[in-house]
Amino acid sequence: YTSHGKSLPDPRIIPLAKGVICEEMRRIQLDIFNMLMNISEQQEVIDPTSIALDMLVSHRELTTTLSELTKTLEERNSDSK
């Protein structure tokens, strides 16, 4: 969803790569976007800031996926005992 060298759209309309956005991801995107807007004093959020935003959101998405996977494996492990 990053547009290099261009201002990012409102984070409420930024889709994830897979076209799915969960409520936690939406909240994280809004939090990060608001922090960046405060840092830049309401200026346009542009490249390379957009790249940093993309990396932060991707990292958070990966962390969420890993924690869900861990939880699933733990549940399966406890079911098999």
MIDOSE-1310 file (N, C-alpha, C; in nm, 2 decimals, decimal comma, always signed):
residues 81
ytsh	+0,08/-0,12/+0,00/+0,00/+0,00/+0,00/+0,08/+0,13/+0,00; +0,22/+0,11/+0,01/+0,30/+0,24/+0,01/+0,31/+0,29/-0,13; +0,30/+0,42/-0,15/+0,32/+0,48/-0,28/+0,44/+0,56/-0,27; +0,55/+0,51/-0,32/+0,68/+0,58/-0,31/+0,68/+0,72/-0,37
gksl	+0,72/+0,81/-0,29/+0,73/+0,95/-0,33/+0,60/+1,02/-0,34; +0,49/+0,96/-0,30/+0,36/+1,02/-0,30/+0,30/+1,02/-0,16; +0,21/+1,11/-0,13/+0,15/+1,11/+0,00/+0,07/+0,98/+0,02; +0,07/+0,93/+0,14/-0,02/+0,81/+0,17/-0,16/+0,85/+0,18
pdpr	-0,25/+0,77/+0,14/-0,40/+0,80/+0,17/-0,43/+0,78/+0,31; -0,54/+0,83/+0,35/-0,59/+0,81/+0,49/-0,57/+0,66/+0,53; -0,52/+0,63/+0,65/-0,49/+0,49/+0,68/-0,62/+0,40/+0,69; -0,73/+0,47/+0,71/-0,86/+0,39/+0,71/-0,89/+0,32/+0,58
iipl	-0,83/+0,37/+0,47/-0,86/+0,32/+0,34/-0,74/+0,25/+0,28; -0,63/+0,23/+0,36/-0,51/+0,15/+0,31/-0,54/+0,00/+0,33; -0,55/-0,07/+0,22/-0,57/-0,22/+0,23/-0,44/-0,29/+0,25; -0,45/-0,40/+0,31/-0,33/-0,49/+0,33/-0,31/-0,56/+0,19
akgv	-0,19/-0,61/+0,17/-0,16/-0,68/+0,04/-0,26/-0,78/+0,01; -0,31/-0,86/+0,11/-0,41/-0,97/+0,08/-0,55/-0,92/+0,06; -0,57/-0,79/+0,09/-0,70/-0,73/+0,08/-0,79/-0,75/+0,20; -0,73/-0,80/+0,31/-0,80/-0,83/+0,43/-0,74/-0,74/+0,54
icee	-0,82/-0,68/+0,62/-0,77/-0,60/+0,73/-0,85/-0,63/+0,86; -0,78/-0,67/+0,96/-0,85/-0,70/+1,09/-0,85/-0,58/+1,17; -0,93/-0,58/+1,28/-0,95/-0,46/+1,36/-0,82/-0,42/+1,43; -0,74/-0,52/+1,47/-0,61/-0,48/+1,54/-0,52/-0,42/+1,44
mrri	-0,51/-0,47/+1,32/-0,42/-0,41/+1,22/-0,47/-0,26/+1,19; -0,60/-0,24/+1,18/-0,65/-0,11/+1,15/-0,61/-0,01/+1,26; -0,62/-0,06/+1,39/-0,58/+0,03/+1,50/-0,43/+0,06/+1,50; -0,35/-0,04/+1,47/-0,21/-0,02/+1,46/-0,17/+0,08/+1,35
qldi	-0,23/+0,06/+1,23/-0,21/+0,15/+1,12/-0,24/+0,30/+1,16; -0,36/+0,31/+1,23/-0,40/+0,45/+1,27/-0,31/+0,50/+1,37; -0,26/+0,42/+1,47/-0,17/+0,47/+1,57/-0,04/+0,51/+1,51; +0,02/+0,43/+1,42/+0,14/+0,47/+1,35/+0,13/+0,59/+1,27
fnml	+0,02/+0,60/+1,19/-0,01/+0,71/+1,10/-0,02/+0,84/+1,19; -0,09/+0,83/+1,30/-0,11/+0,95/+1,38/+0,02/+0,99/+1,44; +0,11/+0,90/+1,48/+0,24/+0,93/+1,54/+0,32/+1,00/+1,43; +0,32/+0,95/+1,31/+0,39/+1,01/+1,20/+0,34/+1,15/+1,17
mnis	+0,21/+1,17/+1,17/+0,16/+1,30/+1,14/+0,20/+1,40/+1,25; +0,20/+1,35/+1,38/+0,25/+1,44/+1,49/+0,40/+1,48/+1,47; +0,48/+1,38/+1,43/+0,62/+1,40/+1,41/+0,64/+1,50/+1,29; +0,56/+1,48/+1,19/+0,58/+1,57/+1,07/+0,50/+1,70/+1,07
eqqe	+0,43/+1,72/+1,19/+0,35/+1,84/+1,21/+0,25/+1,86/+1,10; +0,18/+1,75/+1,07/+0,07/+1,75/+0,97/+0,11/+1,77/+0,83; +0,24/+1,76/+0,80/+0,29/+1,76/+0,66/+0,26/+1,63/+0,60; +0,27/+1,62/+0,47/+0,24/+1,50/+0,40/+0,34/+1,39/+0,44
vidp	+0,29/+1,27/+0,46/+0,37/+1,16/+0,49/+0,42/+1,10/+0,36; +0,55/+1,12/+0,33/+0,60/+1,07/+0,20/+0,72/+0,98/+0,22; +0,76/+0,92/+0,11/+0,88/+0,84/+0,10/+1,00/+0,92/+0,16; +1,09/+0,87/+0,25/+1,10/+0,73/+0,29/+1,01/+0,70/+0,42
tsia	+0,93/+0,80/+0,47/+0,85/+0,77/+0,58/+0,74/+0,67/+0,55; +0,70/+0,67/+0,42/+0,60/+0,56/+0,38/+0,66/+0,42/+0,39; +0,79/+0,42/+0,35/+0,85/+0,29/+0,36/+0,86/+0,24/+0,50; +0,90/+0,33/+0,59/+0,90/+0,30/+0,74/+0,77/+0,25/+0,79
ldml	+0,66/+0,32/+0,75/+0,53/+0,28/+0,79/+0,50/+0,14/+0,74; +0,53/+0,11/+0,61/+0,51/-0,02/+0,55/+0,58/-0,13/+0,63; +0,71/-0,10/+0,67/+0,79/-0,20/+0,74/+0,73/-0,22/+0,88; +0,69/-0,12/+0,95/+0,63/-0,13/+1,08/+0,50/-0,22/+1,08
vshr	+0,42/-0,19/+0,98/+0,29/-0,26/+0,97/+0,32/-0,40/+0,93; +0,41/-0,43/+0,84/+0,44/-0,56/+0,80/+0,50/-0,64/+0,91; +0,59/-0,58/+0,99/+0,65/-0,65/+1,11/+0,54/-0,68/+1,21; +0,45/-0,59/+1,23/+0,34/-0,62/+1,33/+0,25/-0,73/+1,28
eltt	+0,22/-0,73/+1,15/+0,14/-0,84/+1,09/+0,21/-0,97/+1,10; +0,34/-0,98/+1,08/+0,42/-1,10/+1,09/+0,42/-1,15/+1,24; +0,43/-1,06/+1,33/+0,43/-1,09/+1,47/+0,30/-1,15/+1,51; +0,19/-1,09/+1,46/+0,05/-1,13/+1,49/+0,04/-1,27/+1,44
tlse	+0,08/-1,30/+1,31/+0,07/-1,43/+1,25/+0,14/-1,53/+1,33; +0,26/-1,50/+1,37/+0,35/-1,60/+1,45/+0,28/-1,63/+1,58; +0,22/-1,53/+1,65/+0,16/-1,55/+1,78/+0,04/-1,64/+1,76; -0,04/-1,62/+1,65/-0,16/-1,70/+1,62/-0,11/-1,85/+1,59
ltkt	-0,01/-1,86/+1,52/+0,05/-1,99/+1,49/+0,09/-2,07/+1,61; +0,16/-1,99/+1,70/+0,21/-2,05/+1,83/+0,09/-2,10/+1,91; -0,02/-2,01/+1,92/-0,14/-2,04/+2,00/-0,20/-2,17/+1,94; -0,21/-2,18/+1,81/-0,28/-2,30/+1,74/-0,20/-2,42/+1,77
leer	-0,06/-2,41/+1,76/+0,02/-2,53/+1,79/+0,01/-2,57/+1,94; +0,00/-2,47/+2,03/-0,01/-2,51/+2,17/-0,15/-2,58/+2,20; -0,25/-2,53/+2,13/-0,38/-2,59/+2,15/-0,38/-2,73/+2,10; -0,33/-2,75/+1,98/-0,32/-2,89/+1,92/-0,24/-2,98/+2,01
nsds	-0,13/-2,92/+2,07/-0,04/-3,00/+2,15/-0,12/-3,05/+2,28; -0,19/-2,95/+2,34/-0,27/-2,99/+2,46/-0,38/-3,08/+2,43; -0,44/-3,07/+2,31/-0,55/-3,16/+2,27/-0,50/-3,31/+2,25; -0,38/-3,32/+2,21/-0,32/-3,46/+2,18/-0,27/-3,53/+2,31
k	-0,27/-3,45/+2,42/-0,22/-3,52/+2,54/-0,33/-3,59/+2,62
